[in-house]
Amino acid sequence: MWDPDKYLTFADHRARPFYELIARIQAETPRRLVDLGCGPGNLTAVLADRWPSATVEALDSSPEMVDAARARGIDAHVGDVVTWKPQPDTDIVVTNAVLQWVPGHPDILRRWTKELPSGAWIAMQVPGNFDGPSHTLVRELVAGKWRSRIGEADIRPSDAVLTPTGYADLFDGCEVDTWESTYTQVLTGDDPVLEWISGTALRPIKAALSADEWAQFRADLAPALREAYPRRADGRTWFPFRRVFAVVQVS
């Protein structure tokens, strides 16, 4: 279950890559724009403001997130990015920090380039830190002490996303701009990295555990994360976070 309030705890950190992503979209008067994985709708509203004449289509797999988006006035719907197909007038598709959850998403991106009209834009951004301590420590804990209890929880592997070159190779014949950025995010609090990943990467683990088990899992993980990401004397914690971007104009 997604927790919109937990997700929005770090709204500023999560929004920065989004703004850098959509800045590369050169569409002027799109007919329809689609936000796939709209979350609580705070960034969908930014898309609607930038292209006010466009029809806005928003969907998310989480009913909780869709409810939060609707509370902001977004006409959001529960849907699956895997089965979504564009309407004929779709000129922009944005998917922000979503496709890392979708095994085989490179094939989906290729399919979209065939289904979208010529000149349409695809803009995607995914976390690229699955080989960082924040994720490797989780996988080690799940594979060890918690293996029998967590079982098939959806833990992202180290190769859950491609490199910028890997994404560029997907889009034959299209105009492609891919890049990566590593943000040194400034977090505060006693266990800020644990709080950060609790709203995203740890969500499937939380769903697989009882409340008491979830509290114990966090207690087991917290010391390792504190060691990997030590708190400075001034109370701040540096959290390097790599992001991978692609903006594509369909030929």
HUCOR-V516297 format. One record per residue. N is the residue number from 1. SS is DSSP state (A for helix, B for strand, O for the rest). PHI is phi in radians with two decimals (* if undefined). PSI is psi in whole degrees, 0 to 359 (* if undefined). Layout:
n,ss,phi,psi
N,SS,PHI,PSI
N,SS,PHI,PSI
This chain:
n,ss,phi,psi
1,O,*,130
2,O,-1.39,142
3,O,-1.94,101
4,A,-1.00,323
5,A,-1.16,318
6,A,-1.09,318
7,A,-1.06,320
8,A,-1.42,355
9,O,-0.98,324
10,O,-1.97,41
11,A,-1.01,321
12,A,-1.15,317
13,A,-1.12,321
14,A,-1.29,333
15,A,-1.38,329
16,A,-0.98,312
17,A,-1.08,327
18,A,-1.05,313
19,A,-1.13,322
20,A,-1.19,328
21,A,-1.17,306
22,A,-1.27,343
23,O,-1.12,337
24,O,-1.53,354
25,O,-1.42,122
26,O,-1.73,10
27,O,-1.12,141
28,O,-1.77,306
29,O,-2.30,68
30,O,-1.11,147
31,O,-1.37,316
32,B,-2.43,134
33,B,-2.13,144
34,B,-2.18,130
35,B,-1.89,104
36,B,-1.61,114
37,O,1.51,56
38,O,-1.25,345
39,O,1.02,218
40,O,-1.38,6
41,O,1.51,358
42,O,-1.13,326
43,O,-1.57,336
44,A,-1.04,322
45,A,-1.09,328
46,A,-1.15,319
47,A,-1.08,316
48,A,-1.10,324
49,A,-1.23,324
50,A,-1.25,323
51,O,-2.15,74
52,O,-1.16,339
53,O,-1.51,352
54,O,-1.45,147
55,B,-1.28,130
56,B,-1.78,124
57,B,-2.01,126
58,B,-2.33,135
59,B,-2.55,157
60,B,-2.64,152
61,O,-1.36,346
62,O,-1.72,119
63,A,-1.03,326
64,A,-1.11,317
65,A,-1.16,320
66,A,-1.10,318
67,A,-1.06,319
68,A,-1.14,321
69,A,-1.16,318
70,A,-1.11,327
71,A,-1.12,338
72,O,-1.59,4
73,O,1.57,10
74,O,-1.52,132
75,O,-1.41,73
76,B,-1.67,156
77,B,-2.45,152
78,B,-1.29,130
79,O,-2.82,170
80,O,-2.04,122
81,O,-1.07,333
82,O,-1.17,320
83,O,-1.73,354
84,O,-1.09,140
85,O,-2.26,139
86,O,-1.28,145
87,O,-1.23,157
88,O,-1.04,336
89,O,-1.72,15
90,B,-1.30,116
91,B,-1.89,342
92,B,-2.45,131
93,B,-2.14,122
94,B,-2.02,130
95,B,-2.36,107
96,B,-1.91,111
97,O,0.97,52
98,O,-2.22,314
99,A,-1.20,345
100,A,-1.10,340
101,A,-1.50,355
102,O,-1.98,101
103,O,-1.05,139
104,O,1.35,16
105,A,-1.11,336
106,A,-1.01,323
107,A,-1.17,326
108,A,-1.16,317
109,A,-1.07,317
110,A,-1.05,317
111,A,-1.07,319
112,A,-1.05,323
113,A,-1.11,336
114,A,-1.52,334
115,A,-1.61,336
116,O,-1.43,153
117,O,-1.23,157
118,O,-1.01,135
119,O,1.62,350
120,O,-1.21,159
121,B,-2.02,139
122,B,-2.05,126
123,B,-2.21,120
124,B,-2.33,150
125,B,-2.51,135
126,B,-2.37,149
127,B,-1.09,142
128,O,-2.12,27
129,O,-1.93,29
130,O,-1.24,347
131,O,-1.76,10
132,O,-1.49,166
133,A,-0.98,326
134,A,-1.04,334
135,A,-1.85,322
136,A,-1.14,324
137,A,-1.14,323
138,A,-1.13,313
139,A,-1.09,321
140,A,-1.12,319
141,A,-1.18,319
142,A,-1.15,321
143,A,-1.29,343
144,O,-1.78,253
145,O,-0.97,325
146,O,-1.76,9
147,A,-1.02,314
148,A,-1.22,334
149,A,-1.56,320
150,A,-1.47,322
151,O,1.03,249
152,O,-1.63,20
153,O,-0.97,145
154,O,-1.38,81
155,O,-1.63,123
156,O,-1.21,133
157,O,-1.34,172
158,O,-1.15,337
159,O,-1.84,34
160,O,-1.13,335
161,O,-2.27,165
162,O,-1.60,172
163,O,-1.39,167
164,A,-0.96,319
165,A,-1.13,321
166,A,-1.04,319
167,A,-1.21,320
168,A,-1.03,324
169,O,-1.18,345
170,O,-1.32,335
171,O,-1.91,68
172,O,-1.06,131
173,O,1.40,357
174,O,-1.75,160
175,B,-1.38,123
176,B,-2.24,135
177,B,-2.29,112
178,B,-2.17,149
179,B,-2.86,173
180,B,-2.39,153
181,B,-2.42,142
182,B,-1.98,118
183,B,-1.67,130
184,B,-1.56,93
185,B,-1.40,141
186,B,-1.75,113
187,B,-1.99,153
188,B,-2.30,163
189,O,1.96,176
190,O,-1.25,318
191,O,-2.34,65
192,A,-1.20,325
193,A,-1.22,321
194,A,-1.05,317
195,A,-1.12,320
196,A,-1.04,307
197,A,-1.33,344
198,A,-1.12,332
199,O,-1.50,355
200,O,-2.41,277
201,O,-1.08,327
202,O,-1.53,359
203,A,-0.98,314
204,A,-1.12,328
205,A,-1.19,315
206,A,-1.01,319
207,A,-1.13,334
208,A,-1.53,352
209,O,-2.05,156
210,O,-1.27,170
211,A,-1.06,317
212,A,-1.16,319
213,A,-1.15,321
214,A,-1.09,318
215,A,-1.09,321
216,A,-1.24,322
217,A,-1.07,315
218,A,-1.06,319
219,A,-1.14,327
220,A,-1.27,324
221,A,-1.42,327
222,A,-0.97,314
223,A,-1.10,322
224,A,-1.16,321
225,A,-1.20,323
226,A,-1.10,322
227,A,-1.22,319
228,A,-1.25,329
229,O,-2.25,78
230,O,-1.18,145
231,B,-1.40,134
232,O,-1.31,168
233,O,-1.07,332
234,O,-1.50,6
235,O,1.59,356
236,B,-1.63,153
237,B,-2.18,129
238,B,-1.48,130
239,B,-2.24,93
240,B,-1.14,128
241,B,-2.36,113
242,B,-1.53,138
243,B,-2.21,145
244,B,-2.06,133
245,B,-2.17,150
246,B,-2.58,131
247,B,-2.17,124
248,B,-2.25,134
249,B,-1.87,123
250,O,-1.23,137
251,O,-1.37,*
